[in-house]
């Protein structure tokens, strides 16, 4: 039984690695989720993707870490918000009682990888021309988990939530309302809108 369990576990790690390579994830990200060695990941790429190098490229270097890109404009911010909601729906992230994000799969990187791939693939299916590659989406997940730069805010116009950068001025409107041209109804508020985020977390807990 132990041999069968070990074989199934190895198959899952290989399956996830191939799935992430197909999304052009960096080696360090694949290694984090699968536990496979750098050499094993390189050999998987060479065996299954090297002949299709124009379609699937190996991304080298460090993963992108700048968070300002997620709020560059209303379109980017809208996509970042939809991706954040998908990460919550896929149980990659959860909301704590104070409204901050928590890593729901911290103890199970393999499950995290599968859940994240599902969220990312759903995000790409929802947007005709998605602006965030897999590694940018991964960067959003890590930034939301840290909670020091990206937080959730409540929209004054539609009562929806949206991803906001703590270093940016907040006008109180979500990107969707801004794209629709909704007029402002309140002045800028502090990004530490914890009361609203607590209510949002409580409503999700009751719904669950």
C-alpha positions in Angstrom: 0.0 0.0 0.0 2.8 2.4 0.8 4.4 1.8 -2.6 1.1 2.5 -4.3 0.6 5.6 -2.3 4.1 6.7 -3.1 3.6 6.1 -6.8 0.3 8.0 -6.8 2.0 10.9 -5.0 4.8 11.0 -7.6 2.2 10.9 -10.4 0.4 13.9 -8.9 3.7 15.8 -8.6 4.6 15.1 -12.2 1.1 16.0 -13.4 1.2 19.3 -11.5 4.7 20.1 -12.8 3.6 19.5 -16.4 0.5 21.7 -15.9 2.6 24.5 -14.5 5.2 24.3 -17.2 2.4 24.6 -19.7 1.5 27.9 -18.0 5.2 29.0 -18.2 5.7 29.0 -14.5 9.2 29.5 -13.3 11.2 26.6 -12.0 11.3 28.0 -8.5 7.5 28.2 -8.4 7.1 24.7 -9.7 9.6 23.4 -7.2 7.8 25.1 -4.3 4.5 23.4 -5.2 5.8 20.0 -6.3 8.9 19.4 -4.3 10.6 18.2 -7.5 14.3 19.0 -8.1 15.5 21.6 -10.6 17.0 18.8 -12.7 13.7 16.8 -12.8 11.8 19.9 -13.8 14.3 20.6 -16.6 14.0 17.1 -17.9 10.2 17.2 -17.9 10.4 20.4 -20.0 12.9 18.9 -22.4 10.8 15.7 -22.8 7.4 17.2 -23.2 7.8 20.8 -24.3 11.2 21.4 -26.0 9.8 20.7 -29.5 7.1 23.2 -28.8 9.4 26.0 -27.6 7.6 28.7 -29.5 4.3 28.0 -27.7 5.7 27.2 -24.2 8.8 29.1 -23.1 10.9 28.6 -20.0 10.8 31.7 -17.9 14.2 32.4 -16.2 15.2 34.6 -13.3 13.3 35.7 -10.3 9.6 35.9 -10.2 8.1 39.4 -10.7 7.5 41.1 -7.3 6.3 44.6 -8.0 2.7 45.0 -6.8 1.9 48.4 -8.4 1.1 46.6 -11.7 -2.1 45.2 -10.2 -3.6 48.7 -9.8 -1.9 50.3 -12.9 -5.3 51.2 -14.3 -9.0 50.2 -13.8 -8.7 47.3 -16.2 -5.7 45.8 -14.4 -7.3 46.4 -11.0 -10.6 44.8 -12.2 -8.7 41.7 -13.3 -6.7 41.6 -10.1 -9.9 41.7 -8.1 -11.5 38.9 -10.1 -8.4 36.8 -9.7 -8.4 37.4 -5.9 -12.0 36.3 -5.7 -11.2 33.1 -7.6 -8.3 32.4 -5.2 -10.8 32.7 -2.4 -13.3 30.5 -4.2 -10.7 27.9 -4.9 -9.6 27.8 -1.2 -6.1 29.1 -2.1 -6.7 32.0 0.3 -9.1 32.5 3.1 -10.2 35.6 5.0 -9.3 36.0 8.7 -11.7 37.5 11.2 -10.0 40.9 10.7 -10.6 40.8 7.0 -7.0 40.0 6.1 -6.0 37.2 3.7 -4.6 33.9 5.0 -2.9 31.1 3.1 -5.5 28.3 3.2 -3.1 25.6 1.9 0.1 26.6 3.7 0.7 23.0 4.9 -0.1 21.3 1.5 1.9 22.9 -1.3 0.8 20.2 -3.8 -2.9 20.9 -3.2 -2.1 24.6 -3.3 -0.6 24.1 -6.8 -3.6 22.3 -8.2 -6.0 24.8 -6.7 -4.0 27.8 -7.9 -3.9 26.3 -11.5 -7.7 26.0 -11.4 -8.1 29.6 -10.3 -5.7 30.9 -12.9 -7.3 28.9 -15.7 -10.7 30.1 -14.7 -9.4 33.7 -14.7 -8.1 33.3 -18.2 -11.4 32.0 -19.4 -13.3 35.0 -17.9 -11.2 37.7 -19.6 -10.9 37.9 -23.4 -7.4 39.4 -23.2 -6.0 38.6 -19.8 -3.1 40.8 -18.8 -1.5 38.7 -16.0 0.7 35.7 -16.8 0.9 32.8 -14.4 3.9 34.3 -12.5 2.1 37.7 -12.2 -0.9 35.8 -10.8 1.4 34.0 -8.4 2.8 37.3 -7.3 -0.7 38.6 -6.6 -1.4 35.5 -4.4 1.8 36.1 -2.4 1.2 39.8 -2.0 -2.4 39.2 -0.8 -1.1 36.6 1.6 1.5 39.1 3.1 -1.2 41.8 3.3 1.4 44.7 3.6 0.7 46.2 0.2 -2.5 44.8 -1.3 -5.8 44.8 0.7 -9.6 44.5 0.0 -11.7 47.7 0.0 -15.4 48.2 -0.2 -16.9 50.2 -3.0 -19.1 53.2 -2.0 -21.2 52.9 -5.1 -21.9 49.2 -5.5 -20.9 47.8 -2.1 -18.6 45.3 -3.9 -15.0 44.7 -2.9 -11.9 45.4 -4.9 -8.1 45.0 -4.6 -6.4 48.2 -3.5 -2.8 49.1 -3.0 -2.0 50.8 0.3 0.3 53.3 -1.3 -2.3 54.6 -3.8 -4.9 57.2 -3.1 -8.4 55.6 -2.7 -11.4 57.4 -4.3 -13.8 54.9 -2.8 -14.9 53.3 -6.1 -14.1 49.9 -7.4 -12.5 49.6 -10.9 -15.8 48.3 -12.4 -17.7 51.4 -11.3 -14.9 53.6 -12.5 -14.9 51.9 -15.9 -18.7 52.6 -16.1 -18.2 56.2 -15.1 -20.0 56.2 -11.8 -19.7 59.5 -10.0 -17.9 59.7 -6.7 -20.1 59.7 -3.6 -17.6 60.0 -0.8 -14.2 61.4 -0.2 -11.1 59.3 0.1 -11.0 56.9 3.1 -8.2 55.2 4.9 -7.0 52.0 3.3 -7.3 50.4 6.8 -11.0 49.9 6.3 -11.0 46.9 8.6 -14.6 47.2 9.7 -15.9 46.7 6.2 -13.5 43.8 5.6 -14.6 42.2 8.9 -18.2 42.4 7.8 -17.2 40.8 4.5 -15.3 38.0 6.2 -18.3 37.4 8.5 -20.7 37.2 5.6 -18.5 34.7 3.8 -18.3 32.6 7.0 -22.1 32.6 7.4 -22.5 31.7 3.7 -20.1 28.8 4.1 
